[in-house]
Amino acid sequence: MKPNRVKAAMKEGRVALGYSLIFPSPHVIEILAPFDFDFVWIDGEHGPFGLRELEEICRAAEAANVTPIARVPNIQSSTILQFLDRGIQGIMGPHIASKADAEQLVRACYFGPMGERSFGGNRGCDYGFQLDKPAYCKNANDNILVSALLEDKDVMQNLDEILSVPGIDYFLVGPNDFAQGMGYPGGAHLPEVKKAIDQVYARIHEAGRKTESDVLRLLNIRDCLVAAAQSFVLERQS
């Protein structure tokens, strides 16, 4: 297992740089390899990533020396395990709305004593070949990046309890689902929603915990493609 470059950046006191993929493309990772990004973030909740695609992404990321992290579709232990066993080194758990949700996320991501992650002889551990299992479990725990996505109506009342759970590296708000939870579907731009989100982030910092912007910055590859296409078309039409 390679060191987690985002966790290393946190120890160095710098913000990690990476890019996001909402579709499977090892080729993008290869193309961007010369720029020495710290990580690639993949959307395993809304994107079309099957287990085979996850493994291809992880192979490309490891070859390019970028850390693969992923938003998972749910926080069930069996779901998160499938991602970790492919080689994913960072898990973003969606819809963390209670202390129990946060504890389940941690339980699924870590080996004992912090969690209950199951061990399997797969590519995530080089198929178990000549493996020092205690050392591997400790190394895996040291190199897992765990984040909690807050996006439900119960977050505001449960936030203090959520933030009390150890083992989560940073927290962030999903503005669209958060707005919907407040009763404003499609209303992430509304002043009352933005104010509530600002309050959540303030409370995270007051509790001494980190937000996404404290830890990493993302380049959205979809937006890059759209911007480049728009620029090209407008230039040809002028």
C-alpha positions as CSV (number, residue, x, y, z in Angstrom):
1,M,0.0,0.0,0.0
2,K,1.3,3.4,-1.0
3,P,1.2,6.2,1.5
4,N,-1.9,8.3,1.4
5,R,-0.8,11.6,-0.1
6,V,-3.7,13.5,1.4
7,K,-2.9,12.3,4.9
8,A,0.7,13.2,4.3
9,A,-0.3,16.7,3.2
10,M,-2.3,17.1,6.4
11,K,0.8,16.2,8.4
12,E,2.8,18.7,6.4
13,G,0.3,21.4,7.0
14,R,-0.6,21.9,3.4
15,V,-3.8,21.6,1.3
16,A,-3.7,18.6,-1.0
17,L,-4.6,19.1,-4.7
18,G,-6.6,16.7,-6.8
19,Y,-9.3,16.3,-9.4
20,S,-12.7,14.6,-9.6
21,L,-14.0,12.0,-12.0
22,I,-17.8,11.3,-12.3
23,F,-17.2,8.8,-15.0
24,P,-14.6,5.9,-15.2
25,S,-11.5,6.9,-17.1
26,P,-8.0,5.6,-16.3
27,H,-6.9,7.6,-19.3
28,V,-7.6,10.9,-17.6
29,I,-5.4,9.8,-14.7
30,E,-2.6,8.8,-17.1
31,I,-2.9,12.1,-19.0
32,L,-2.7,14.2,-15.8
33,A,0.1,12.1,-14.2
34,P,2.9,14.7,-15.2
35,F,1.2,17.4,-13.0
36,D,1.8,15.4,-9.8
37,F,-1.7,15.8,-8.3
38,D,-2.0,14.3,-4.8
39,F,-5.3,12.5,-5.4
40,V,-8.1,11.6,-7.7
41,W,-11.7,11.7,-6.3
42,I,-14.3,9.5,-7.9
43,D,-18.0,9.6,-7.5
44,G,-19.0,6.1,-6.5
45,E,-22.5,7.3,-5.4
46,H,-23.8,9.0,-8.6
47,G,-21.2,7.8,-11.1
48,P,-21.2,4.6,-13.2
49,F,-18.4,2.8,-11.3
50,G,-18.6,-1.0,-11.0
51,L,-16.0,-3.1,-9.3
52,R,-14.0,-3.7,-12.5
53,E,-13.9,0.1,-13.2
54,L,-12.8,0.7,-9.6
55,E,-9.9,-1.7,-10.0
56,E,-8.9,-0.1,-13.2
57,I,-9.0,3.4,-11.6
58,C,-6.9,2.2,-8.7
59,R,-4.3,0.6,-10.9
60,A,-4.0,3.8,-13.0
61,A,-3.8,5.9,-9.8
62,E,-1.1,3.8,-8.2
63,A,0.9,3.9,-11.4
64,A,0.6,7.7,-11.5
65,N,1.3,8.0,-7.8
66,V,-2.0,9.7,-6.9
67,T,-4.2,8.5,-4.0
68,P,-7.6,7.2,-5.1
69,I,-10.5,8.4,-2.9
70,A,-14.2,7.8,-3.4
71,R,-17.7,8.8,-2.4
72,V,-19.5,5.6,-1.7
73,P,-23.2,5.0,-2.4
74,N,-24.0,4.2,1.2
75,I,-22.1,3.5,4.5
76,Q,-22.9,-0.2,4.9
77,S,-19.8,-2.1,5.8
78,S,-20.1,-4.5,2.9
79,T,-20.3,-1.6,0.4
80,I,-17.3,0.3,1.8
81,L,-15.4,-3.0,2.0
82,Q,-15.8,-3.5,-1.8
83,F,-14.2,-0.1,-2.4
84,L,-11.3,-0.6,0.0
85,D,-10.6,-4.1,-1.3
86,R,-10.1,-2.7,-4.8
87,G,-7.5,-0.3,-3.5
88,I,-9.4,2.9,-2.6
89,Q,-7.6,4.7,0.2
90,G,-10.2,7.4,1.0
91,I,-13.9,7.1,1.8
92,M,-16.5,9.8,1.8
93,G,-19.6,8.6,3.5
94,P,-22.8,10.2,2.3
95,H,-25.8,11.2,4.4
96,I,-24.2,11.3,7.8
97,A,-27.0,12.7,9.8
98,S,-26.5,11.2,13.3
99,K,-23.9,10.0,15.7
100,A,-24.8,6.4,14.8
101,D,-24.2,7.2,11.1
102,A,-20.7,8.6,11.9
103,E,-19.9,5.6,14.1
104,Q,-20.9,3.2,11.4
105,L,-18.7,5.1,8.8
106,V,-15.7,4.8,11.1
107,R,-16.5,1.1,12.0
108,A,-16.6,0.2,8.3
109,C,-13.4,2.0,7.3
110,Y,-10.9,0.9,10.0
111,F,-9.5,-2.4,11.2
112,G,-9.6,-2.9,14.9
113,P,-9.4,-1.6,17.5
114,M,-11.0,1.5,16.0
115,G,-13.2,-0.3,13.6
116,E,-14.4,-3.7,12.3
117,R,-13.2,-3.8,8.7
118,S,-13.0,-7.3,7.4
119,F,-9.8,-8.6,5.9
120,G,-9.6,-10.3,2.5
121,G,-6.8,-11.5,0.3
122,N,-7.4,-9.2,-2.6
123,R,-5.5,-6.6,-4.7
124,G,-5.8,-4.0,-1.9
125,C,-3.3,-6.1,0.0
126,D,-1.3,-7.5,-2.9
127,Y,-3.5,-10.6,-2.7
128,G,-2.0,-11.4,0.7
129,F,1.3,-12.6,-0.7
130,Q,3.9,-12.9,2.1
131,L,1.8,-10.4,4.1
132,D,2.5,-9.3,7.6
133,K,-1.1,-9.0,8.5
134,P,-0.8,-7.0,11.8
135,A,1.6,-4.6,10.1
136,Y,-0.8,-4.3,7.1
137,C,-3.8,-3.6,9.3
138,K,-1.9,-0.8,11.1
139,N,-0.6,0.6,7.8
140,A,-4.1,0.6,6.4
141,N,-5.6,2.4,9.4
142,D,-2.8,5.0,9.2
143,N,-3.4,5.6,5.5
144,I,-7.2,5.7,5.3
145,L,-8.8,9.1,4.7
146,V,-12.3,9.3,6.1
147,S,-14.7,12.1,5.4
148,A,-18.4,12.7,6.4
149,L,-20.9,14.3,4.0
150,L,-23.5,16.2,5.9
151,E,-26.6,16.6,3.7
152,D,-29.8,15.9,5.7
153,K,-32.3,17.9,7.7
154,D,-31.3,16.3,11.0
155,V,-27.7,17.5,10.7
156,M,-28.3,20.8,12.5
157,Q,-29.7,19.2,15.6
158,N,-27.3,16.3,15.7
159,L,-24.1,18.1,14.6
160,D,-22.4,18.2,18.0
161,E,-22.8,14.5,18.5
162,I,-21.6,13.8,15.0
163,L,-18.5,15.9,15.5
164,S,-17.7,14.0,18.8
165,V,-17.0,10.8,16.8
166,P,-13.2,10.2,16.4
167,G,-11.7,8.8,13.2
168,I,-13.2,11.2,10.7
169,D,-10.6,13.5,9.1
170,Y,-12.9,16.2,7.7
171,F,-16.5,17.1,7.2
172,L,-18.4,18.8,4.4
173,V,-21.9,19.8,3.4
174,G,-23.6,18.5,0.3
175,P,-25.5,21.8,-0.6
176,N,-28.1,20.4,-2.9
177,D,-29.4,17.6,-0.7
178,F,-29.0,19.9,2.3
179,A,-31.2,22.5,0.7
180,Q,-33.7,19.8,-0.1
181,G,-33.7,18.7,3.5
182,M,-34.5,22.2,4.5
183,G,-37.5,22.1,2.2
184,Y,-35.9,23.9,-0.8
185,P,-35.2,21.3,-3.5
186,G,-32.9,22.9,-6.1
187,G,-32.4,25.8,-3.7
188,A,-28.7,25.6,-2.7
189,H,-28.3,29.2,-4.0
190,L,-30.9,30.6,-1.6
191,P,-29.7,33.0,1.2
192,E,-31.3,31.0,4.0
193,V,-29.6,27.8,2.8
194,K,-26.2,29.4,2.4
195,K,-26.6,30.9,5.9
196,A,-27.4,27.5,7.4
197,I,-24.4,25.9,5.6
198,D,-22.1,28.7,6.9
199,Q,-23.4,27.9,10.4
200,V,-22.6,24.3,10.0
201,Y,-19.0,25.0,8.9
202,A,-18.6,27.5,11.8
203,R,-19.7,24.9,14.3
204,I,-17.3,22.3,12.8
205,H,-14.4,24.7,13.3
206,E,-15.6,25.7,16.8
207,A,-15.4,22.0,17.7
208,G,-11.8,21.8,16.5
209,R,-12.6,19.7,13.5
210,K,-11.6,20.2,9.9
211,T,-13.7,21.0,6.8
212,E,-13.0,19.9,3.2
213,S,-11.4,23.3,2.4
214,D,-8.9,22.8,5.3
215,V,-7.8,19.5,3.7
216,L,-8.0,19.5,-0.1
217,R,-8.9,21.3,-3.3
218,L,-10.6,19.7,-6.3
219,L,-10.4,20.4,-10.0
220,N,-13.6,19.3,-11.6
221,I,-12.8,17.4,-14.8
222,R,-16.3,17.6,-16.2
223,D,-16.3,21.4,-15.8
224,C,-12.9,21.5,-17.5
225,L,-14.2,19.6,-20.5
226,V,-17.3,21.8,-20.8
227,A,-15.3,25.0,-20.5
228,A,-12.8,23.9,-23.1
229,A,-15.7,22.9,-25.5
230,Q,-17.5,26.2,-25.0
231,S,-14.3,28.1,-25.7
232,F,-13.5,26.2,-28.8
233,V,-17.0,26.5,-30.2
234,L,-17.3,30.3,-29.5
235,E,-13.8,30.9,-31.0
236,R,-14.9,29.1,-34.2
237,Q,-18.2,31.0,-34.4
238,S,-16.6,34.5,-34.0
